[in-house]
């Protein structure tokens, strides 16, 4: 465990706080003005994030998932119910990414050629961007959206997040 001190412009506080929380297992961040009052001092007790383990297997991630047909219906209905241009929430992107991952896995298992793996990867990246932009309430353990392993295996991130989401429904 270690202590980090940052002196910054008050306008940068939120961005720095988010970066520290993303890079470390950070405690509460304490803020104090500098002596001249023009800047802010941030203090945080932090520790290295635990060494990440492997991604959940598809069987582990989708053990509690409903059937593919049911998920296709839920995804289509949710998209249809939103007025054009309205923001679709994290649950939609998570479930859509998991659905497409499951379809791609089934195609790989069956030896069916197609582009399902590419489509699943692209939607997984959309979920990651959603979570990285702070719009989602992601689990992030052991891999958070900015982690290099997440960029290397977007579908693994989907499985991690779906497994956590499904257990907490």
N, C-alpha and C positions, 0 to 999 in steps of 0.2 A: 504494500500500500504506500502511496506517496501523495504529496500535496502539490497542487499546481496553482500558480498565481499568474494572472493575466491582467495587464493594464491596457485598457482599450477605450475607444470612443464610445459613448453611450449608445450610439446608433448601431454599433456592431455587436452589442451584448447578446442578442438572440441568436445571431449566426454563430458566434463563438461558442455559446452554450450548447447549441445543437451539435457542433463539430466535436466538442469535448465528450458529450454523451454518446456520440456515434463511435468515437475512437476508444473510449475507455468505459469500464464499469464505474460510473461516476456517482458520487453521493450528491447531496443537496449542494447547490452552488450558492455561496454567500457573496453578496455585493456590498461594496463600500466606496464612497467617493474618494478620489485622490486628495492630497492636501490642497492643491490649487482649485479643486472642485470642477475642473474641466473634463476629467476623464473618470472612468470607473475601474475599481480593482475587483477582480473576480477571484475567489478562492474556492477550490474544490478538492475534496479528498477522493482519490481515484485509485483504481487498480487495473491491471491488465485484464482484458476479457479472457475467460477460460479458453483453453485450446479447443477449437471446434472439433466435433466428432463427425462421423459420416452423416450424409443426408438420410432421412428416413427412406426405407424401401417403398416401392409403390404399394405393396401389401400392407405395410404399416400405416402409410399415409391415408389410404383409401379404405381402411377396414370398416369405418362407420359411414361410408358414402352411400347415398341412395343409388338406385339403378341409373344407368346411362340415359335411358328413356326419360326417367323422371327429371334428371338434371337438364336434359335438353329442353324439356317442357318448361321448367322453372326459368332457365336462362332466356328462352324466347319470350315468355310471358312478361318477365321483368323488363326486358328491353322494349317490348311493345307498349307497356303501361306508362313508360316515361315519355313526356312530351318531347318532341324533337329539340335537341340542343341542351336538354336538361342533364345535369351531371349524374352519372351512374356511380353508385357508391362502391366501397371496397369489397363488400360481400359479393356484388355482381362480378367484379373482376377476378376475385379469388375463385369463385365457383366456376366461372367460365374457363379460367386457366386450368383448373383441376379437371374439368370435363374434357377439354381438348388434350390435356396430358394423358388422360385415361384412354381416349380414342386413339391417340398416337401409339400408346403402349400396346393396345390391342392389335393395331395394324402391324406393329413390329413383331408381335408374337405370332400372328397369322401369316406373316410374310407378304402382306398386301402392300404393293407399291403405292406411293402417293406422297402428298406433301403435308400430311397431318403433323409430322414432327416439326416442320418449319412453322406451321401455323401455331402449334402449341408453344413453341419457343417465343414467337412474336407476342403472343398474348401474355406469356409469363413476363416478358420484358415490360409490358404495359403495366402489369401489377407492381413490378419492382419500381418503376417510375412513379406510380401512384403512391407507394409507400415512402419512397425517397423524398418526394415533394411534401411529405408531412400530412398528406391527406388521409392516410390510413392508420389504423391502430394495429400495427404489425407486432408479431411476437418477437422475432429477431433473435431467437436463441437456437442454435449457436451462431447462425449467420444472419446478419442484419442486411438491409438493402444495399449499403455501400461496400460491403465486404467483397474482396476480389473473387472469392469462391462463388458468390452469387452471380457475378457477371459471367463467370466461366460456365456455370450450370444453372441457368434461370429456371429450368423445370424442377431441379432439386429444391430451389427456394419455394416454389409453389407447393411441393409435397410437404416441406417443413411447415409452412404456414397453414396449409389445409389440415394437416394432422392436428395442429394445436387448435385451430378453429373448431374442427369437428368434435374434439373432446370437450370443448367448453360451450357447446350449444345446449 
